[in-house]
Amino acid sequence: MAKQIDMDRRELAKAAFLGAAAVVAVPAAAQAQAAAPAAAGPYTNVVFTDEDPGHWAKGKGVHVPIATVEGSTLTIKTPHPMSAAHFIVSHSVVLAGGQYLSRKTFTPTDMPESTHTLPAGYKGKVTITSTCNLHDIWAATITV
């Protein structure tokens, strides 16, 4: 019987120690998680980027739009497979200061590639989005 009581005391002590550790660790983890969205920005898990893929981290490689510029032609490609169930819906382009430039929509049978004409001599930031019907809005910003 004494052996059983010692074992119970050990288990009790272990549980008490782990419980105390949990009481300290859980608030710290909760604070860290609560601070993470603020540190990542107000659009965490709303608009996704290569740097902040949020809860879609595993799929960022096929959703982040890729932009190239030659002269005044902006070309956007999203390396996403297209099917009726899962496809890129559109590309949008916004210039510095929030100036909307253009949008191209796609059907499931289209390739998610688009071209847009920048204003003559434009220099500055260009934000592009690629919207997936299942995985939300993905954005990238380049400087021309």
C-alpha positions, 0 to 999 in steps of 0.5 A: 500500500505504501508503494501505491501512495508514493506512486500517487504522490509522484504522479500528483507532484508531476501533474502539479508541476505540469499544471503550473507550467501550463498556467504560465505557458498558456497566457504567454502563448495566447499573448504571442498569438494575440500580438501576431496579427497586429505585428503582421498587419491589419490584413492578416488572413484577409489579403495574403502575400508571399511574406504573409500567407496566413492560414493558406501557407501551404498553397502560396506557391501557386497563388502569389501573382508574378509581375514583369514590366517591359516598357509600359506593359505590365504582365501578370501570371499566377502559376495556378492550375485551372479547373471548374472547381478551383481557379483564379478568378481575376487579376487587378492592378492598383497604382500608388495612392490607390489609383485603380488601373485595370482588372482582368477576369478569367474562366476556369478554362483560361490561363491566369495571365494578363497584360495591362498598360501602365500610364506613359512614363509611370514610375512608382509602386504597383500592387497586383492581386490574384483572386482564387475562388477557394483561397481568397485574395493574394497581393504583390507589390512591385516598384516600376 
